[in-house]
Amino acid sequence: MSEKIHISMKIMLRTTGDSMTETQFLKICENILTFHSDIRFAGIIDKMGKLVAGGMREGLKSMEHDSAELYLEFALRSDMRKDFDREFGKTLYSYSIREKVKLASFPLGQYILRVSMETKVPHNEIIGATLRLIDSTTL
């Protein structure tokens, strides 16, 4: 029998103007949270650092005090990486390990997919599955 996963997500969808639809954004976030029970967060952030889809896994509390500031920093970092696209090619994803959490970012056109996970999570598997999911989604 398949285990049902209850995921509570903060949904703040609006018309994006990109080829990605609101439904696709939501589906990406929901699918990522099913990859592993220790994935804490899957969200899509616009270039201004605003969360447009996704959120924390139900029952978990965010570690940061100011999500808006954190999302803006992610958006700025992602945009700055584009300065090196000509020399190194486009960023496929970026990843960092912190003492308390692992974080991955995936560019989605004008948006950024952010995934946070517990430190014990097999991040290579999650990153690979996320890249396959993105590749299978019409961008």
C-alpha positions as CSV (number, residue, x, y, z in Angstrom):
1,M,0.0,0.0,0.0
2,S,1.3,3.4,-0.9
3,E,1.9,5.8,2.0
4,K,0.1,9.1,1.6
5,I,2.2,12.1,2.3
6,H,0.5,15.2,3.6
7,I,2.2,18.3,2.5
8,S,1.2,21.8,3.7
9,M,2.4,24.4,1.3
10,K,2.1,28.2,1.4
11,I,0.7,28.9,-2.0
12,M,1.1,32.4,-3.4
13,L,0.7,31.9,-7.1
14,R,0.1,34.5,-9.7
15,T,0.4,34.8,-13.4
16,T,4.1,34.4,-14.2
17,G,4.4,35.6,-17.8
18,D,6.8,32.7,-18.4
19,S,6.1,29.4,-20.0
20,M,5.8,27.8,-16.6
21,T,2.3,27.7,-15.3
22,E,1.1,28.0,-11.7
23,T,0.1,24.3,-11.8
24,Q,3.6,23.3,-12.9
25,F,5.2,25.3,-10.1
26,L,3.0,23.7,-7.5
27,K,3.5,20.2,-9.0
28,I,7.3,20.6,-9.0
29,C,7.3,21.6,-5.3
30,E,4.9,18.9,-4.3
31,N,6.9,16.2,-6.2
32,I,10.2,17.2,-4.6
33,L,8.8,16.9,-1.1
34,T,7.8,13.3,-1.9
35,F,11.5,12.4,-2.8
36,H,12.5,12.0,0.9
37,S,10.8,12.6,4.2
38,D,13.7,14.8,5.4
39,I,13.3,17.4,2.7
40,R,12.2,20.4,4.7
41,F,11.3,23.0,2.1
42,A,10.6,23.2,-1.7
43,G,9.8,26.6,-3.0
44,I,10.0,28.8,-6.1
45,I,11.2,32.3,-5.7
46,D,11.0,35.1,-8.3
47,K,13.9,37.4,-9.2
48,M,12.8,39.9,-6.5
49,G,13.0,37.2,-3.8
50,K,9.3,36.7,-3.4
51,L,8.1,33.1,-2.7
52,V,5.6,32.4,-5.5
53,A,4.9,28.7,-4.9
54,G,5.8,26.0,-2.4
55,G,6.7,26.1,1.3
56,M,7.7,24.1,4.3
57,R,6.8,20.5,4.9
58,E,3.8,20.3,7.2
59,G,4.7,20.2,10.9
60,L,8.2,21.8,10.4
61,K,9.2,25.3,11.5
62,S,11.4,27.4,9.3
63,M,14.9,28.0,10.8
64,E,15.3,31.6,9.6
65,H,13.6,34.6,11.3
66,D,13.2,36.6,8.1
67,S,12.3,34.5,5.1
68,A,11.9,37.6,2.8
69,E,15.5,38.7,3.4
70,L,16.8,35.2,2.9
71,Y,14.8,34.7,-0.4
72,L,16.1,38.1,-1.7
73,E,19.6,37.0,-1.0
74,F,19.1,33.7,-2.9
75,A,17.6,35.7,-5.9
76,L,20.6,38.1,-5.9
77,R,23.1,35.3,-5.8
78,S,21.4,33.4,-8.6
79,D,21.3,36.6,-10.7
80,M,25.0,37.3,-10.0
81,R,26.0,33.8,-11.2
82,K,24.7,34.7,-14.6
83,D,27.6,37.1,-15.0
84,F,29.8,34.0,-15.6
85,D,27.5,32.1,-18.0
86,R,29.6,33.1,-21.0
87,E,32.8,31.7,-19.5
88,F,31.5,28.7,-17.7
89,G,28.1,27.9,-19.2
90,K,24.7,28.2,-17.4
91,T,24.3,27.2,-13.8
92,L,22.5,23.8,-13.6
93,Y,22.2,24.0,-9.8
94,S,24.1,25.3,-6.8
95,Y,24.5,23.5,-3.5
96,S,25.8,24.2,0.0
97,I,26.1,22.3,3.2
98,R,25.6,24.2,6.4
99,E,25.9,22.8,10.0
100,K,22.2,22.4,10.3
101,V,20.8,22.1,6.8
102,K,21.7,21.4,3.2
103,L,20.5,23.8,0.5
104,A,20.2,23.5,-3.3
105,S,19.1,26.1,-5.9
106,F,18.0,25.3,-9.4
107,P,17.4,28.1,-12.0
108,L,14.0,27.9,-13.7
109,G,14.1,30.7,-16.2
110,Q,13.3,33.9,-14.3
111,Y,12.7,31.9,-11.1
112,I,14.7,29.9,-8.7
113,L,13.7,26.5,-7.2
114,R,15.0,26.2,-3.6
115,V,15.2,23.0,-1.7
116,S,16.4,22.5,1.8
117,M,16.9,19.2,3.5
118,E,18.2,17.7,6.7
119,T,22.0,17.1,6.8
120,K,21.6,13.3,6.7
121,V,19.6,13.3,3.4
122,P,21.4,11.7,0.4
123,H,21.7,15.0,-1.4
124,N,23.1,13.5,-4.6
125,E,20.0,11.4,-5.0
126,I,17.7,14.4,-4.3
127,I,19.6,16.7,-6.7
128,G,19.6,14.1,-9.4
129,A,15.9,13.4,-9.0
130,T,15.2,17.2,-9.0
131,L,17.2,17.7,-12.2
132,R,15.3,14.9,-13.9
133,L,12.0,16.4,-12.7
134,I,13.0,19.8,-14.1
135,D,14.1,18.2,-17.4
136,S,10.7,16.4,-17.7
137,T,8.8,19.6,-17.1
138,T,8.1,21.9,-20.0
139,L,10.1,25.1,-19.4
